[in-house]
Amino acid sequence: MPALDQSWTSFTREPERLTSLEYLNLRNQASLNDGLEAPFSADIIAKYENPLAGLDRNDPDYNTKAMVLNYMYPDHDYYREFIAKNTPQTRVNINGSGGTDKLSYFVNGAFLRQGGNLITEPKEQLGYDPSSWMRRYNFRSNLDYKISEYVNSFLNIGTYIEQVNMPSAGLYGGDTNWMMRDLLYQAQSILPITPGPVTIGGFGIEPGQIVDPGYMDRSAFEIINRMGYRNEIRSNLNASLGIDVSLGKYVPGLSVKGMVSYDTRATTAAQGYKRERLYLAEIVPASNTLNYAVKRSEEELLSLVKGADSRYNINLQGSINYVKTFAEKHNITGMILAQRDNWETTAGEIPFNVIGVAGRFTYGYDDRYLAEINMGYNGSEQFAPSKRFGFFPAFSVGWILSNEPYMPKYEWLDNLKFRASYGKVGNDQMGGVRFLYQTKNTLGGGPLGSLATIPGSNSSLGQGINQGLIGNPNVTWELAEKQNYGVDLGLFKELTAAFDYYIEDRSQILIQRQSVPSFQGVPLGNIPRVNMGIVNNKGFEVELTYRKTITDKLHLSFNGNYGENRNVVKFIDEPIRDESYVHRYRGTGYAMGQNFGYKIDYSNGNGMFNSQEELDSYLATTSYGFGVPRVGYFKYEDLNKDGVVDDKDQVPIGASTIPGITYGFGMTVSFAGFDATVFFQGVGRYSGVWGRYTGCI
């Protein structure tokens, strides 16, 4: 069955536009606040307000002169010129299935194309494509074969080929994430009065050459269009082969299953890099003249660099399964599973190994009372042999009250279920660092390791020992104790609701010690890592779904979700600051990622120094430890009353860098086999540092 989905995405928040006139007036006001002369005269502002003032429309060269004047005194919206407001996403999907008594199959093919937000020059003009986009081709085939009455086998194969294109990241050392973040920053930092982004004809320079802003360290236009391109081809192949043997002939409900999976991924990247000559546009308002000056004369022709990498993952599983119903009301299932994972990364490291044994037992009585027990015993090479294995149990119960015989039968009540669970989960991922139980000492330089360095000389015939990170043989699994309490509700055969309240207490979090003094001799970066961190988290989630059948062909569906979570850092070995600090901790007792900053004094209405008299009165008793305030600056509070506003006065501001609220809502309309879906999602109670400068959003 084929399906087509077309959607558009956009940023939930974008910077407000600053016009040329707004910038000129604000810049003048800022200079006056600093006691400086306004840099833009009324005549200059008038030129930006009406660049064509005094130009005769009957002049035979009117169009050319108008174009030049609009170029010299522009009102650019560079952010919108470089960053598209909406980007398209197209998805095509097709399925097929069939088979015989012994053989059944399912095949799926899909295509996904995502457009990017960068507005670029056409490929026909540049000779290469720097635009940002992604194309992905997916294929999956599931094949099931019945070998005999008691033996079934399966082969599942899935693969995709993905092509990703973007501007060259050569200026960023190949870091594409940094490049995309920086382009957004650069695009909104270019002043609207800046001529460009390319030269125009008639001024001694070939038109279409790059005009650099002059006051920035790089040109967003150059990076987006004229520095080359990057094209990555990523491929993935996942194959699973398994066999399921029923032993019901001997023990009803008993079966054994084995499976081997192989997952491999490869990436090939081609990057073309070039540099063109840069020019500066010099405007002389007094004479209405435009000149171009060379800023960078060096040029590099397009050069191509290619690279490739690959990695794999092998999973082996074997399980014993049991499913049985007794007396029509007692449903019992059980499973014991052993597995091993072996994989490698692209870094050429020693392959990773994880082994584990898991067990699950479930019981259900008359579709009313439910219980489940899970147990996991896992081993990881990340830890020393004595700490390598961890035991992680979990328990859950459920009660479907609406199925009780004594429960009154209401036509409007379809389902009422209560749930509760508790369990432990382990984590062995240590932020990309391996074997922390081993000391990382290395040998120094020298050709003869058996000879010591001669005291009092510069001789280095022998080899020294470089002390690295000291190993901790007690490093072990990070733990998370999870509790969940939920209610499921079904009403009027159309409305379903689910509410979950959860508690997650994380302990044994791997941290770097902060309270160890540096005078003990070992560099603080080499102090052993320890499992001492504690973070508590709790929250709730609500989900609502409403489905309505209008006709046999027309169906409507509405869904929404809302969730809140709060976390508190209980311990991270943070040294307490002295009593002169308003807040003696910056992590302990606060949410992870909590921002700190200076508190603005809004007692005067706007939180700024509005006059020289107000500033002088403030400076008579208080100073800033990070500069000298001027009229128009924020007025910060000296909270510890020591006469200096410095880091001792910082307080929690905004929220944390981890969203505390998540939400989403959407609607689906189905008619005669065609679906149209609209979905919105967002986050709240979130703050982060804006750009590279102090501030909170």
N, C-alpha and C positions, 0 to 999 in steps of 0.2 A: 504494500500500500504506500503510495507516494505522499509526501507532505512537504509543504513549502512554508517557510517562516521568514518574514521580513520585519526587521525592527531597526530603530535608531537609538543611539545613546548620546548622552550629553553630560557635561559636568553639572553637578548639583549646585555648585557655587562658582562664580567667576568674578574677577576683579571689576570694579566699576570703572567706567571710562573717564579719563581726565582729558578735557579738551585743551587746545593750545591757549585759549584765552584764560581758562581756569588756571593752567600752569603758570602763565606769565604773572597773573595777579597774585597767586599764592607765593610765587618765588619773590616777588617784590615785597610782600608783606613779611615773609620770613627774614629778608635782609633788614627791613626796618626794625623788626623785633630785636635783631642782633646789633642794632645801632649802626648799621651799614647803609650805604647809599643804594637805592633801588637800581638793579641792573638793567631794567627795561623801561625806557622812556615812554611817554604817552604816544609819541609818533610811531615808535616800533610796535606798540600794542595795536595801534590803529591799522598798521599794515597787515597784521594777522587777522584783525577783525574783518577787514575788507581788502584782500590782496589786489583787487582789480580797481580800486578807487582811482579816478582820474584817467583811466584807460578809455580811449575813444573807440566805441564799437564800430565806427565807420572806417577805422584804420584797416587797410588791406592785410596787415600782419596781425590783426587782433587775436586770432586763435593761437598763433605761435607765442605772442607776448603774454596772453592769458595763461597759457600752459606753463611758461617760465615763472611767472609771478606766483601761481599756485604751488609750484615746486619749491620756490624760495621761501614762501611763508605758508607752510602747510598746516593742516589740522589732522594729523595721522591718528588712526586707531590701530597701531601696530599689532596689538594683541589679536584683534579680529582679522587683520591682514595675514597673520601667520598661523593662527589657531582657528580651526573650523568650529562652529557652534554645535553641529550635529554630525555624527558619523554613522554610516549605514552598516547593518549586519544582515547577511543573507544566509539562510540555512535550508538545505534540501536533503530530504531523507527518504529512502525507499527500502521496504522490507519484502521478503518473500519466504515462504515456508511450504513444506510438503513432505512426502515420504511414502513408505510402504509399511507392511507389518513389522519388518525387521529394521528398516532404516528410516530415519527422519532427519530433516535438515532445516536450518534457519539461516538466511543470509540477509545482510544489511549493508547498504552503501549510503554514505553521507558526504555532503560537501558543505563547508563553512567558509564564508568570506567575511572578514572584519576590516572595515576601513579605519584609517587613522585620522588624527586630529590636525596633522600638519598640512598646511596649504603650500604646495610646491610648484615650481615651474614645470612645464610639460617635458616629458621624456624626449620628444622630437627636437626641442630646443637645446637640451643639455647633452643629449647623447647617452644618458643613463637615467635610471629612475630612482630618485631619492625619497619618494613618498613612503609613508608608513602604512603597511597593510599586512594582513595575514590570510593565507589560503590553506585549508586543511582538507585532505581527502581521507575518509575513513572506510574501512571494509572489515566486516566480521562474518565469520561462518562457524556455525555450531552444528556438529555432526554427531548423531547418536546411533549406535549400532547394537542390536540385540544379538549377541553371540549364541546364547542358548536361553532356555527358560529361566535360568538362575544367574546368568552372567550378562551384564550390559557394559558397554564401553562408550567412551565419548572422546571427541577431539574438537577443541575450540581454538580457533585461530583469529586473532584480531591484529590489524595493522593500520597505521596511518602514515601519511607523508604530509609534512607541514612546511610551508614556505613563508618566511617572515622577511619583510623588507623595511628599510629605514635609512635615514642619512648615515653617513660614515661616522663612527665613534672614535676615529683615530685621535682626535684632539683630547679625548677623555680616556685614553689608554685602553680602549675597547669596552669600557663600562657603559653599556647601553642604557641602564637604568639611570645612571647619573646624567647622561646626555639628555634624556627625555625630561627629567626634572629640571635641568638647567635651562632647557629651551623654553619651558613654561615661565621660568623666572625671568629670563632675558627678554622674552616677548612683552612682558608687562612692565619692564623697566625702561624701555626706550621712550624718550620724551616725544610728545606729539609734535613738537616744533622741529624735529630732526628731519632735514631733507633726505630724500632717498626713496627706496633703498638702493637704487641704481642711478647711474649717470644719465643725463639727457644730452641729445645732440646739440651742436652749435657752440660748444665751449672748449674746443680743442681736444676733447677726449671722445673716443668711440662710445656711443650710447650703450647702456646695458651693463656697464662695469660696476663693480661693487662699491657702494659708498659706506664707509665705516662711520658709526656714530661719533667716534673720536673720544668720547668720555667713558667708554666701557672697554673691558679687557677683551671682548670678542663680539662678533656680529652674529646675531641670531639668523639673519638672512643668509649669511655666508654658510653657516653650519647646515641650515635646512636645505639649501640648494646647491651651493658651489664647492663643497668640500668632498664630494663623492657620495658613495652609497655603501650599504651593507646588506647582504642577502644571505640568509641562513636557510638551509634545508635540513629539517629534522625528521627522522624516521623512527618508527617503533614497531617491533614485532613481538606479540605475546602469544604463546602457544601453550595449551594445557592438554595433556593426555592422561586419561584416567580409566579405571575399571572398577565396577561395582558388582560384588558377588553376594547374592542372597543365600543365607544359610537357613532360611525359613523351613526348609525340608527337615532340618534337625532341631532347630530352636525357632519357633515362630517369632517373627519380628526382628531377627538378628541378621546383620549384614556386615561385610567388611568392604572398605573402599581404599584405593590407592591412587595417588595423583602426582605427576611431576609437571612443573611449570617452568617455562623458560621465557624470560623477558629481556629483550635487548634494545638499546637505543643508540642512535648515532646522529651526530651533527656535523655538517659541513658548512663552513662559513667563508664567504668571499667578500672582501672589503676593498673597494676602490677609494683611494685617497688622492686629493689634489689640493693645490693652493693657487689662488689668482691674486693679481695685483689689487691692492686696496687704495681707495682715494678718499680724501676729505673734501666735503663741500663747504667752501668759505663764502659766507653771505656778508655783504657790506650794505646795510640798510640805507646809509646816508646817500649812497649813489645808486642804489638798486642794482648792484652788480653781483654776479656769481662767478666764482673761480673754483677750479679743482686743483688740489695738491696731492701728490703721492704720499701715502702713509707707509705702505709696504710695497717695495718694488720686487721682492722675491716671488718667483712663480715656480710651481711644480706641476709637471704633466701628470695625468691620471696614472697611478700605479696600482697594480692589483696584487693582493696578498690573500692566500687561501690557507685554511687550517681545518683539521678534522679531529674528532674524538669519538669514543664509543665506550659503552659500559653495559654490564649484564646483571641479571638477577636470576638465581635458580632456587626454586622452592620444591621441597619434597614433603609429601604428606601421606600418612597412613592412619586410618581410623576404623574403629569398631562401633557400629551403630545399632541401636535397639529401639523399636517402636512397637507398642502393644496397647490394645484397649481391652480392659477386663470388665465384665459384667455391664457393658455398654455405657458405663459412667466413669470408669477410672482410666484415664489416658496417661501413659507413661512413656517417656523417651529417655534415652541415655546415649552418651557418646564419650569415647576416649580417643584422643587424637595426639599423634606425635608428628612433629615437623622440624625441618631444618631449612634455614635460609643461608644462602651464600651469594655474595654480590661484590662487585668492584666498582670503583668510581673512575673518573677520567684522570685522576691525579697520579695514577701508577702506583697506588699504595698496595699494601698487603690486603688481600681480599677480606671482607667482613664475614663473620660467622655468628649465627644465633641459632640455638636449639631450644625446643620447648615441648612440654607435655601439657595437654589441657583436657579437662573433663567437664561434662555438662549433664545434669539430670533435671528433668522437668516432670511435674505432676499436675494433672488437671482433673477436677472432680465435677462431673455433670455440667460442664461449662459455667461453673459458678466460682469455684475456688482454684486458684492457680499458684504454683510455686516453682521456683527454678534455683538451682545451685550450680555455680560455675567455679572451676578451680584451674589455675594456671601455674605451672612450675617451669620457669624460663631461665636459660643461662645465656650470658653474654660475655664475649671475649674482652669487653671493655674493662672488666674488673679482675682482680687477682683471684686465683683459684678458690680461696677460702670465702670470697664474697661474690662469686660469679653467679650463683643461682638465687632466685627469689620466688617466693610463694605468694600468689595473688588470688584470693578468694572473692566471690561475689554472691549475693543472695537477693532474691526478689520474690514478692508475693503480690497476688492480685485477687480482687473480689468483685464479681459482676453482680451487683445488688439487684439490678433489673431482672435477673434471671431467677431470683429467689421465689419459691412457690408462695410464700406469704406476702410478697410484695404486690400491692394492688396494681392491676394492669391498666395503665393509662394509655389512651391512643396517641397522646402527644409525646410519650416517653419511649424512645427506641433503645437507648443504652445508657447505663449508669455504672461506671467501673471505677474502682479505686486501686491505686498502685503504690508500691513502696519498694525501694531497693537500696542496698548498701554493698559497697565493694571497694577493693584496693586495686590500683593500677600502678605499674612500674614504668619508669623511663630510663633508658640507658644512653640516650643521645646527649652528648656533652658539648654541644656547640661546635662540632667539627674537630674536636681534639680527642685523640685516642690514647689508650694505655696510660692513664694518669696515675696508675699504681707503680709505674716505672720511673726511676730517676733519669733525667735527660742530660747526663754529663757527656761532654765530647772532648776529644784530644785537640790540643792547639797545634800550631805550626812547628816545623823542624824536620830535617831529613833523617835524623837518627833518634828513634824513640827511646833507645837505651841510655842516652846521654842526657844528663840534667843540664839546665842552663847554668852557665858559670856565674857565680855570684860576683857582683861588682863590675860586670862587663855587659856588652850588648850582644854577646854570643847567644844564638838560639838554635844550637845544634840539636838539643833535646826537644821533647814535646811536653807541653804543659797540659793541665786539665782545666777545661772551661766548665764551670758549674752552671747547669741549667735548672729547669724546674725539678724540684725535689718530689719524688714519688710518694704517694700515700697508699699503702696496701689496704687501707680500710675504706677506700672509695667504693661506693656501692650504688644500688638502684635509688633513684628519686622515687618518692611515694606520693600517691594522691588517694586520699580516702574520700569516696564519693557517696553522697546520699541523695535520693530523689523521691519525691512524694508527688503523686499526680492523680488527676481526675479526668476521665473521658466521659463526654456527654453527647447523646444523640437525641434530637428533638424533631418531631413532625416529619420524620423520614427525609428531611431536607437539610437540616442544620446539625453540624457536628462541632464540638468544642473540646479543647484539651488544655488543661492547666498543669504546669509543672513547677514545683519549687525545689531547688537543688542547693546543696552545700558541698563544697569541695575544699578540703583542707590538705594542702600540699606541705610535705615535710621532707627532710633529708635532701633539700635542694642543694645542688653543687654550687658553691660560691668560692670567691677568693677572699681570704682573710683581710679585714681592714683594721683590726685592733692590735695587730702585731707591730711593735715599734721598729723603726728602721735601724736603730743602733745595735740590734742584736747581731748584725753582720751579714745576713743573707739578703740579697736584693728582694724587695717586696714582691716583684714579679715572679720570683722563684719559690716563694712560700707554697707548700703543698695545698692543693685544692681540698676542700672538706665538704661533707654533707651536713650542713648546719642551717641552711635557709629554711624559713617557714613563711608561707603565704596562705591566708584563708580567703575563700571566695564563696559568695552566695548570690542567689538571684532567682528570678522566675521567668517563665515564658507562657504566653497565651496564644493559642491558634484557633481561628474560627474559619469554617468552610460552609458555604451555603450553595446548594445545588437545586436548580429548578428546571423541570421539564415543561416547556411551554406547549410544544406539539411533538409529534413523533420525530420531526426533523430538527426542531429548534430547542437547544439546551443552553442554559445559562449557569455560570459558576462564579461565585465571588469568594475570595479568600484573603485573610489578613493575619498578620502575626505581630506580636509586640513582646519584647523581652528587656529586662533590666538585670544588671549584675554589678556587684561591688566587691572589690578585693582590698585586703589590708595586708601590708607587709608586717609580719610579727617579729621576724628576726633576720638580719643579714650581716651580723657582726659589725654594725656601724658604731664607731666611737661617738660618745656623747660630747657635744660642744660645751664650752664653758657658759656660765650663767649670763654673760653679756649678750648672748644670742637670744632673740625672741623665740625662735624655734630651734631647739637644741638637736633635733634630728631632721634629716631631709629625706629619709626613706622609711625608717622604722615608724610604724603607726599610720602611714599614709598609703594611698593607692599606688600600685606600680605605675611608674611614669608620671607621677605628680609633678607639675611645673611649679617652680618657685620664682618669685620676683618681688619688686618693690610695690608697696601699697600707695596708690595715689590718694591725695587728700582732696576730697571733693567738697569740703566745707565752704569753699567760695563759689560753688556752683558748677564750674567746668573742670576743676582739677588742674588748672594751668596758672602760671604766673601771668597775670593780665596787665600789669603795669610795673614800671621801674620801682615805684614806691613799695608795692607788695613784695617784689623780689628783695629789695634792700632790707625790709623788715624781717624777712625769712632768714637772709644770710647773716643777720646780726646775731643769731643764736644757733644757726644750723648750716652745715656745709655738706656738699656731696663728696664722697670718697672716690668718685669715678669721673670727675670733671666739674666744670663750673656752670651752673644753670644760668639761663638767660630768659628774658621775657618771651613767653610763648612755649617754654619748656613745661613738662609735667612737674607738678608739685608733689614730691614724695614725703611720706611721713617718717619721722625719726621715732620709731616705735620703742627703742630701748632708752631713749632720752639721754644719749651720750654726746649729742651735738653733731654727730656725723651720720649721714645716711650711707651705709655700706652693706656688705653681705650679711652682717649681723641683724639687719632689719628686714631681711627677706621673709616673705610669708607665702603660703600656698596660694596660687592664683589660678583661676580657671579650673579645669578638670584635669584628668590624666591623659596620656597619649593613647590609652586603650579605651575605645568607645564603651560607655556605660549603658547605652540604650541602642537597641537594634529594632527595626520595624520594617514592615513591608505590606503591601496590599495590591490586589490585582483582580482582574476579571477575564473570563474566557467565554466567548460566544461560539457555539458549535451549530452549524447548519448544513445538513445534507452531506456530511463527511468533511466539511471545511471548518477549520478552527481559526479564531482570531483571539490573541491573548495580549493583554496589557498588564504590565507588572511594574510596580515602583518599590524601591527599597532604599533605606538610608540608615544613618547612625546618628546618635546624639550623645550629649554629655561627654564631649571630646574636646581636648585642647592640644595644640602643638605649637612649636616655635615657628614663626612665619619667616620663610626664606632663610637667609643666613644671618639675620639680625634679631636682636632681642625683641620679643613681642609674643603675644598669645592670641590664638584664634579659637 
